[in-house]
Amino acid sequence: MTEPPTQHSRRPPDPRPPSSSPPPPFPGGESGGGHGHDSPSHESPRPGTPGPGSPGHSPAPGHTTVPLDSTAQLLTRVTAQLATQLSLVSRNGTRRPMDRTRPPAAAGAPPSAYAPPSAYAPGGDPPTLLLVAHGSRDPRALRTVLALLDRVRDLRPGLDVRLGHFELNRPLLPAALDGLRGADAVLVPLLLGRGHHVKRDLPAAAAAAPFVRTRIAAPLGPHPLLVEALYGRLVEAGWDAAEQGDRHTAVVLAAAGSRDPDSAQDTRRTARMLQERLGGVPVVPAYASATTPTVPAALRRLAARGRHRTFVASYFTAPGRLASAAAGAAPRAAAALPLGAHPALARLLLHRYDQAVSATAPAAAVRLLASA
C-alpha cells in the first residue's frame, strides 16, 4: 500500500533494514476491530520526545527521522480505516447493505451483541454458525426460521450464518455441511431441549462430514432468554401483570413432547422458570405427542383446581403441525404464538454459538448441560 502524503511532508523511506516476517494481522478479524474512523493528520511527538530541530535530535545524513510513536499511530489509523472498509464488504465481494452494518465500538465500550467473542484468533474468520432446524411441511415454518436468521445476522454483521434441516426442508443437514468443506462450523440446534436429535443425529452428521471442523452447541433450553421470549409471546396474547395475583389464572406450557426423559426434564425446568417470571402463577407442562399430560388434560386439571382463566404458552420454535394441534386443543384458552423470530431467541442462538466457540471440549463433543 502506498501511503498518502500529509500536509507537511512526504514520509521518507524506512531507515530500518527489511524484515522477512509477515505484517501483523488486522485486529478484530471481520468485524473491523473496535477502531473508529480517524481523518489523517500530522501527529505531534509525545511530550519529552525530541522533535526535528530540537536538542538531542540528530537525523541520519540524507534522512528525516519520523518519531516511532507517530509511525505506530499512523499505521494504526491506516489499519483501522482498512478494516472498517473491509467490514462493509460481504464474503462474495459485494457491498453489504448499510442496514446490515454496525458502527465500530468506541474504545473501552462494553461488548455488544454483535461483537465477536475474544476466543477468535486475531485476523481469522469466525466459524460459520450453521443453524439446524427440524423441518416442517408447513410453509410458515421455513419463513419463520429465515426471519430468525435475519435477526441473527443483524446482531452479528459479518458472521457467516447458514441453515440446515434434519428433514422435510432444504437444505438438508448433509448438504449444508458439504457446502462448508474445509471450514470451521458450529452446529446450533434450533431445538428446545435434549433429545434424540441432539444426542444422536447431530453427532452422527458431524462424524459423517470429516471435511468440516465442527462443534455442536447446546440446545436452546432451558435458559432465561428463552423464558423472556415465552413471556413476550404471552403478553402479545393478552397476558397482563395484574394476572399475577389472580387465583383463577394459570398457564399451560405446550411442548412437542419426547420419550427422552432428559427432554421432559428440560421442559419442566423451563416451566418452573416461566412460573417465577410470571410472579408465581402456576405453569403446567403439557405435550402434543409422545408423552403425557396432553394439553386438554392439563387444562382439565387446572379447571378442577379453580384455575378457569388459562393461557397456553407455545413452546415451539416455529409454526407447524404440532404447534397448531396444541393451540387447537385449547379453544377457550388464550394461545400464544410460537417463539419464532423473537429478538430474545436470536440473542440466545448467538449465546449458544459463543459458548461452543469458547468451549475447551473436543470439537465433536455435545454440550448436554444447557446451563444459563
C-alpha positions as CSV (number, residue, x, y, z in Angstrom):
1,M,0.0,0.0,0.0
2,T,1.3,3.5,-0.9
3,E,0.9,5.9,1.9
4,P,-0.7,9.3,1.0
5,P,1.3,12.5,1.7
6,T,0.4,14.7,4.6
7,Q,0.1,18.4,4.6
8,H,3.7,18.9,5.8
9,S,5.9,16.4,4.1
10,R,6.1,13.0,2.5
11,R,7.2,10.1,4.7
12,P,10.8,9.1,3.9
13,P,11.9,5.6,3.3
14,D,12.0,3.5,6.4
15,P,15.7,3.5,7.5
16,R,15.3,0.1,9.3
17,P,16.6,-3.0,7.4
18,P,13.9,-5.0,5.6
19,S,12.3,-7.9,7.5
20,S,11.2,-11.2,6.2
21,S,8.5,-11.6,8.9
22,P,4.9,-11.0,7.7
23,P,2.9,-8.0,8.8
24,P,0.7,-8.4,11.9
25,P,-2.9,-9.4,11.3
26,F,-5.6,-6.8,11.4
27,P,-7.1,-6.7,14.9
28,G,-10.7,-7.9,15.3
29,G,-10.9,-10.0,12.2
30,E,-14.0,-9.5,10.0
31,S,-15.7,-7.1,12.4
32,G,-13.1,-4.5,11.9
33,G,-11.9,-4.4,15.5
34,G,-13.0,-1.7,17.8
35,H,-11.5,1.3,16.0
36,G,-13.4,4.2,14.5
37,H,-12.8,6.4,11.6
38,D,-9.9,8.9,12.0
39,S,-9.0,11.6,9.5
40,P,-5.3,11.6,8.5
41,S,-3.5,14.4,10.2
42,H,0.0,15.3,11.3
43,E,0.9,13.7,14.7
44,S,2.8,15.7,17.2
45,P,5.5,13.9,19.1
46,R,4.8,12.9,22.7
47,P,5.9,15.3,25.4
48,G,9.6,14.6,26.2
49,T,10.3,13.1,22.7
50,P,12.9,15.2,20.8
51,G,11.5,16.5,17.5
52,P,13.1,17.9,14.4
53,G,15.3,20.9,15.3
54,S,15.1,20.2,19.0
55,P,18.1,19.4,21.2
56,G,19.1,15.8,21.1
57,H,17.6,15.2,17.7
58,S,20.3,14.0,15.2
59,P,18.8,12.7,11.9
60,A,21.0,10.5,9.7
61,P,22.5,12.2,6.7
62,G,20.0,12.5,3.9
63,H,17.1,11.3,6.1
64,T,14.4,13.0,8.2
65,T,13.6,10.8,11.2
66,V,9.9,10.1,11.9
67,P,9.2,9.6,15.6
68,L,8.5,5.9,16.2
69,D,5.3,6.6,18.2
70,S,3.9,8.7,15.3
71,T,4.6,5.9,12.8
72,A,2.8,3.4,15.0
73,Q,-0.2,5.7,15.3
74,L,-0.2,6.3,11.6
75,L,-0.2,2.6,10.9
76,T,-2.9,2.1,13.5
77,R,-5.1,4.6,11.7
78,V,-4.5,3.1,8.3
79,T,-5.2,-0.4,9.7
80,A,-8.4,0.8,11.4
81,Q,-9.7,2.5,8.2
82,L,-8.9,-0.5,6.0
83,A,-10.5,-2.9,8.5
84,T,-13.6,-0.7,8.7
85,Q,-13.9,-0.7,4.9
86,L,-13.5,-4.4,4.7
87,S,-16.3,-4.8,7.2
88,L,-18.6,-3.3,4.6
89,V,-17.9,-6.0,2.1
90,S,-19.5,-9.4,2.2
91,R,-17.7,-12.6,1.5
92,N,-18.9,-12.8,-2.1
93,G,-17.3,-9.5,-2.9
94,T,-20.4,-7.3,-2.9
95,R,-21.0,-4.4,-0.7
96,R,-23.0,-5.3,2.4
97,P,-26.3,-3.3,2.7
98,M,-26.0,-0.4,5.1
99,D,-28.8,-1.8,7.3
100,R,-26.6,-4.9,7.9
101,T,-23.7,-2.9,9.2
102,R,-23.0,-1.5,12.7
103,P,-20.7,1.3,13.8
104,P,-17.4,0.2,15.4
105,A,-17.4,0.2,19.2
106,A,-15.6,3.0,21.0
107,A,-12.5,2.2,23.0
108,G,-13.5,0.9,26.4
109,A,-17.1,0.4,25.5
110,P,-18.8,-2.8,26.8
111,P,-19.1,-5.6,24.3
112,S,-22.3,-5.6,22.3
113,A,-24.5,-8.4,20.9
114,Y,-22.7,-8.2,17.5
115,A,-19.1,-8.1,18.8
116,P,-17.2,-11.3,18.1
117,P,-16.0,-13.1,21.2
118,S,-12.4,-12.8,22.2
119,A,-11.9,-16.6,21.6
120,Y,-11.5,-15.9,17.9
121,A,-7.9,-15.7,16.6
122,P,-6.9,-12.2,15.6
123,G,-7.4,-11.7,11.9
124,G,-9.1,-15.0,11.4
125,D,-12.6,-15.7,10.2
126,P,-15.0,-16.8,13.0
127,P,-16.6,-20.2,12.5
128,T,-19.8,-20.4,10.5
129,L,-23.0,-20.6,12.5
130,L,-25.0,-23.4,11.0
131,L,-28.5,-23.3,12.4
132,V,-30.0,-26.8,12.4
133,A,-33.8,-26.8,12.3
134,H,-36.1,-29.8,12.4
135,G,-38.0,-29.1,9.2
136,S,-41.8,-28.9,8.5
137,R,-44.3,-29.3,5.7
138,D,-45.9,-26.1,7.0
139,P,-44.6,-23.3,4.7
140,R,-44.8,-20.8,7.6
141,A,-42.1,-22.7,9.4
142,L,-39.4,-22.1,6.8
143,R,-40.4,-18.4,6.5
144,T,-40.2,-18.0,10.3
145,V,-36.7,-19.7,10.5
146,L,-35.4,-17.4,7.7
147,A,-36.7,-14.4,9.6
148,L,-34.9,-15.6,12.7
149,L,-31.7,-15.9,10.7
150,D,-32.0,-12.4,9.5
151,R,-32.3,-11.2,13.1
152,V,-29.1,-13.1,14.0
153,R,-27.3,-11.6,11.0
154,D,-28.4,-8.1,12.1
155,L,-27.0,-8.7,15.6
156,R,-23.6,-10.1,14.3
157,P,-22.8,-8.5,10.9
158,G,-20.0,-10.3,9.1
159,L,-20.8,-13.7,10.7
160,D,-21.5,-16.4,8.1
161,V,-24.9,-17.7,9.1
162,R,-26.4,-20.7,7.3
163,L,-29.3,-23.1,7.6
164,G,-29.7,-26.9,7.5
165,H,-32.6,-29.2,8.3
166,F,-33.0,-32.7,9.7
167,E,-35.8,-33.5,7.3
168,L,-38.6,-32.1,5.1
169,N,-37.0,-28.9,4.1
170,R,-33.9,-28.0,2.0
171,P,-31.1,-27.7,2.5
172,L,-30.8,-30.9,4.5
173,L,-28.0,-31.0,7.0
174,P,-25.6,-33.2,5.0
175,A,-25.9,-30.9,2.0
176,A,-25.4,-27.8,4.2
177,L,-22.2,-29.4,5.7
178,D,-21.0,-30.3,2.2
179,G,-21.1,-26.7,1.3
180,L,-18.7,-25.9,4.2
181,R,-15.8,-28.2,3.1
182,G,-12.5,-27.1,4.7
183,A,-14.2,-24.6,7.0
184,D,-15.0,-24.4,10.7
185,A,-18.6,-24.5,11.8
186,V,-20.7,-24.5,14.9
187,L,-23.9,-26.5,14.7
188,V,-26.6,-24.7,16.7
189,P,-29.7,-26.8,17.1
190,L,-33.0,-24.9,16.9
191,L,-34.3,-27.3,19.5
192,L,-35.6,-26.6,22.9
193,G,-34.1,-29.4,24.9
194,R,-32.1,-32.6,25.0
195,G,-33.5,-35.4,22.8
196,H,-32.7,-37.8,20.0
197,H,-31.7,-35.1,17.5
198,V,-29.3,-33.5,19.9
199,K,-27.8,-36.7,21.3
200,R,-27.7,-38.9,18.2
201,D,-28.4,-37.2,14.9
202,L,-26.2,-34.1,15.3
203,P,-23.1,-36.1,16.3
204,A,-23.7,-38.6,13.6
205,A,-24.0,-35.8,11.0
206,A,-20.8,-34.2,12.2
207,A,-18.9,-37.6,12.1
208,A,-20.1,-38.1,8.5
209,A,-18.6,-34.8,7.5
210,P,-14.9,-35.1,8.4
211,F,-14.1,-32.4,5.8
212,V,-15.7,-29.8,8.2
213,R,-14.3,-28.9,11.6
214,T,-17.4,-28.8,13.7
215,R,-18.5,-28.1,17.2
216,I,-22.1,-28.8,18.4
217,A,-23.7,-26.2,20.6
218,A,-26.1,-26.9,23.4
219,P,-29.9,-26.9,22.7
220,L,-31.6,-23.6,23.4
221,G,-33.4,-24.6,26.6
222,P,-33.6,-24.2,29.4
223,H,-32.4,-20.6,29.5
224,P,-33.6,-17.2,30.8
225,L,-33.6,-15.7,27.3
226,L,-36.0,-18.5,26.2
227,V,-38.3,-17.6,29.2
228,E,-38.2,-14.0,28.1
229,A,-39.3,-15.0,24.6
230,L,-42.2,-17.1,26.1
231,Y,-43.2,-14.2,28.3
232,G,-43.2,-11.8,25.4
233,R,-45.5,-14.1,23.3
234,L,-47.8,-14.4,26.3
235,V,-48.1,-10.6,26.6
236,E,-49.0,-10.5,22.9
237,A,-51.7,-13.0,23.6
238,G,-53.2,-10.8,26.4
239,W,-51.3,-11.6,29.5
240,D,-51.2,-8.7,31.9
241,A,-49.1,-8.2,35.1
242,A,-52.4,-8.0,37.0
243,E,-52.9,-11.7,36.4
244,Q,-50.1,-12.5,38.9
245,G,-52.4,-12.1,41.9
246,D,-55.4,-13.8,40.3
247,R,-56.2,-17.2,41.9
248,H,-58.1,-18.3,38.8
249,T,-55.3,-17.8,36.4
250,A,-52.8,-20.4,35.1
251,V,-50.6,-21.2,32.1
252,V,-50.0,-24.4,30.2
253,L,-46.6,-24.7,28.6
254,A,-47.4,-26.7,25.4
255,A,-44.4,-28.6,24.1
256,A,-43.9,-31.1,21.3
257,G,-43.1,-34.0,23.6
258,S,-40.4,-36.6,23.6
259,R,-39.8,-40.1,25.0
260,D,-36.4,-39.0,26.2
261,P,-36.5,-38.3,30.0
262,D,-33.9,-35.6,29.6
263,S,-36.1,-33.7,27.2
264,A,-39.1,-33.9,29.6
265,Q,-36.8,-32.7,32.5
266,D,-35.7,-29.7,30.4
267,T,-39.4,-28.8,29.7
268,R,-40.3,-29.0,33.4
269,R,-37.3,-26.8,34.3
270,T,-38.5,-24.2,31.7
271,A,-42.0,-24.3,33.2
272,R,-40.6,-23.6,36.7
273,M,-38.5,-20.7,35.3
274,L,-41.6,-19.3,33.5
275,Q,-43.6,-19.6,36.7
276,E,-41.1,-17.5,38.5
277,R,-41.1,-14.9,35.7
278,L,-45.0,-14.7,36.0
279,G,-44.8,-14.0,39.7
280,G,-45.8,-17.5,40.9
281,V,-48.8,-18.1,38.6
282,P,-48.9,-21.9,38.1
283,V,-47.3,-23.1,34.8
284,V,-48.0,-26.7,33.9
285,P,-46.1,-28.5,31.1
286,A,-48.2,-30.4,28.6
287,Y,-47.4,-32.2,25.3
288,A,-48.7,-32.6,21.8
289,S,-47.2,-36.1,21.3
290,A,-45.2,-38.9,22.8
291,T,-45.9,-38.3,26.5
292,T,-48.5,-37.0,28.9
293,P,-50.3,-35.0,30.0
294,T,-51.8,-33.7,26.9
295,V,-52.9,-30.0,26.6
296,P,-56.6,-30.8,27.2
297,A,-55.8,-33.0,30.2
298,A,-53.7,-30.2,31.7
299,L,-56.4,-27.7,31.2
300,R,-59.0,-30.0,32.9
301,R,-56.7,-30.5,35.9
302,L,-56.3,-26.7,36.3
303,A,-60.1,-26.2,36.0
304,A,-60.6,-28.7,38.7
305,R,-58.4,-26.6,41.0
306,G,-60.4,-23.5,40.2
307,R,-58.0,-22.1,37.5
308,H,-60.5,-21.2,34.8
309,R,-58.6,-18.3,33.2
310,T,-55.9,-20.1,31.3
311,F,-53.2,-19.2,28.8
312,V,-51.3,-21.6,26.6
313,A,-47.6,-20.7,26.0
314,S,-46.5,-22.2,22.8
315,Y,-43.1,-23.9,23.4
316,F,-42.4,-24.3,19.7
317,T,-39.7,-22.5,17.7
318,A,-41.9,-22.1,14.6
319,P,-45.5,-22.9,13.3
320,G,-46.2,-26.4,12.4
321,R,-48.5,-29.4,12.8
322,L,-47.8,-30.0,16.5
323,A,-47.9,-26.3,17.4
324,S,-51.3,-25.9,15.6
325,A,-52.6,-29.1,17.4
326,A,-51.6,-27.7,20.8
327,A,-53.3,-24.4,20.2
328,G,-56.4,-26.0,18.7
329,A,-56.8,-28.2,21.8
330,A,-57.4,-25.2,24.0
331,P,-60.3,-23.3,22.3
332,R,-61.2,-21.4,25.5
333,A,-57.7,-20.5,26.4
334,A,-55.6,-17.6,25.1
335,A,-53.0,-19.3,23.0
336,A,-49.7,-17.5,22.4
337,L,-47.8,-17.7,19.1
338,P,-44.7,-19.9,18.7
339,L,-41.4,-18.3,19.7
340,G,-40.5,-17.6,16.0
341,A,-38.2,-14.7,15.3
342,H,-38.4,-13.2,18.8
343,P,-35.4,-10.9,19.5
344,A,-34.6,-12.9,22.7
345,L,-34.4,-16.1,20.6
346,A,-31.9,-14.6,18.2
347,R,-29.7,-13.5,21.1
348,L,-29.9,-17.0,22.6
349,L,-28.7,-18.5,19.3
350,L,-25.7,-16.3,19.4
351,H,-25.1,-17.1,23.1
352,R,-25.1,-20.9,22.4
353,Y,-22.8,-20.3,19.4
354,D,-20.4,-18.3,21.5
355,Q,-20.4,-20.9,24.3
356,A,-19.5,-23.6,21.7
357,V,-16.7,-21.4,20.2
358,S,-15.2,-20.7,23.7
359,A,-15.5,-24.3,24.9
360,T,-12.4,-26.4,25.6
361,A,-14.1,-29.7,24.9
362,P,-13.2,-31.7,21.8
363,A,-14.6,-30.4,18.5
364,A,-17.3,-33.0,18.1
365,A,-18.4,-33.1,21.7
366,V,-22.1,-32.3,22.6
367,R,-22.6,-30.0,25.4
368,L,-25.6,-31.6,27.1
369,L,-25.7,-29.3,30.1
370,A,-27.8,-26.4,28.9
371,S,-26.9,-24.1,31.7
372,A,-27.9,-20.5,32.0
